[in-house]
Amino acid sequence: MYGRTLLRRTRQTGSGRRRVAAGSAGAVAVAALIAGTVTAPVASASAPHSKGASSHDREAVGAAIAAAKAAKHGIDWKDCPADWGFAQPIQCGYVTVPLDYAKPFGKQIKLAVDRAASTGTKGERQGALVYNPGGPGGSGMRFPTRVTTKNPLWTKTSKAYDFVGFDPRGVGHSAPISCIDPQEFVKAPKADPVPDSEADKRAQRKLAKEYADGCYERSGEMLPYMTTPNTARDLDVIRAALGEKKLNYLGVSYGTYLGAVYGTLFPGHVRRMIVDSVVNPEKSNIWYQANLNQDIAFEGRWKDWQDWVAKNDATFHLGTTRAAVQKQWETLRAAAKKNPIGGVVGPAELIGFFQSAPYYDSSWVPVAQVWSKYVAGDTQALVDAAAPDLSDTAGNASSENGNAVYTAVECADAKWPTSWSKWDRDNTELNKKYPFMTWANAWMNLPCATWKTKQQTPTDVKTGKGLPSVLIVQSERDAATPYEGAVELHKRFKGSRLITEKDAGSHGVTGLTNPCINDRVDTYLLTGQVDSKDVTCTPHATPKP
């Protein structure tokens, strides 16, 4: 989701790089699929090009052809390559998919997948559970480690399911794309995202166009096909390669949009689906408006965190009121703008680090601790936390790749405004009340205004024949994927159930300890049962200093 992508974002152009996760100050997930493709016949080679067939029809037939081929070949599971970082018993393999589903016999790409086998008896096994963490641009390959590390939240479901992760097209080990040299991508300090003048805006616009041009130059062949519907088709091919008649799926952040699009395109292929921290799938929301809405939500969650910091002033010494904590933030920001901390941490880098607090409750304590140390005179802790590590070439390449995929998918999924005056007007107005993420998010997404390949029309997410009850999980004050997204998907997927975590705002609810939610997730995955009506849960425990 969204999540990690956001964090990488702030290291991109003169502003910040984004995530989810879901992850713009949070790129939102994309989800619009075409109903009925599930039953598309496996046609002859010429069928996808038959006269008068729409692009979507050809892609539906192409997806059926690719899935049939994958079902026949399966996955050649082996020990994972040593440099992938996944030890036995996790296994790795590849699934082959068409770059362009309208041409299923044309260029093919390989998608990396991995799995940890179910831990229960043969009688307990219910198939594979496939995971996407968001982004766009996030890798799901760590998902099987929830089994091997014996994560207590997942011990029951891991008895019933193989846990399967994958790198979506363009990500990691799956035909990775790139837009800029990774070392250049992370170089710091970047320019302050908040412009002081028209000259600052012109400089950022230049950077955004150069980034878009770099994507085309380095990865142009892939860009037209880096869409959420294509990733949904990939997901169906993976399902077939796993030998599964129907898909069991867990998607977080942008992974919820991927799930929504899959459920629309392949409603009869869904067995169980959980979507957690939901992107609003309304066509008009994808993606320009989604990012503006994030700016508003991030400001609210930023204030929640400031209230908590103030409440724990005895520990952090950053102020006893929200206003006092905000003043400390403005003082820090101004100091970093005048003289980047350690020569490398300016306002853009600060946002890249601090945005994780409104994103995830798990970041509340560590971010406050680093800030507290800085105020007490320890600047090195902040430099270590917020500055890029130029020696980490593998990590930097991963960050650049994630940002490239984020940009490519959001730019390809939908048509973006090309008028700078609209961007300028909308973000100038938003920044007056919601300054924390607005301009950083704008610059991160601005490459879409000068994108060089075709931009699609988002899928009309809706219920199709055969779609079972989908379980929707959402915290009420989520910053990256505002609550309205869960409500909208709930309306569109008939028979779905919504679990709301009230008075909470962490992104990625199913990974947190809250028995009211955890027990229902287990019950749904193990039995398919949902509550007779929607459920509101009290919040998980607030972090303790």
PERA-V781103 format. One line per field, one symbol per residue. psi: psi as a letter, one per 20 degrees, with the letter a starting at -180 (. if undefined). Layout:
psi->???
//
This chain:
psi->rgfhgghhgijdaidrrb.eq..rjoprqpnorpqiihjpqnrrhigijqpiprghghhgghhhghggghhghbpnprqqqhjhkorqjpqraqppqqgoiimijbpqqpppqrqpqqiarhhhpjbqoqqpibdqiqpjiigiihghjlohijhghihhqpoprqorpipdjmlqrqiqphhhgiqqqrqphoqirhhgghghhgggghgghhgghhkhhhgijmqghhhggghhgggghijphqpppopqchhhgghggghghlhijpgpppponppoiphihoighghghhgghhgghghgghggghhkhhghljqirghhghhgghggghghggnppjiioahghgghghihgigphiigghghgggggghiinhhghghhiqqniimhghhhggggghgggggghhhhrpqpiohhggggghgghhhhmigighghghhihhihkqirpprpqqnprprpipappppppqhkpghnqhhgggghhhhnpirppopoqkrjqpmhijqonhhgghhgggghhiiprqirqppqqqrppqp.
//
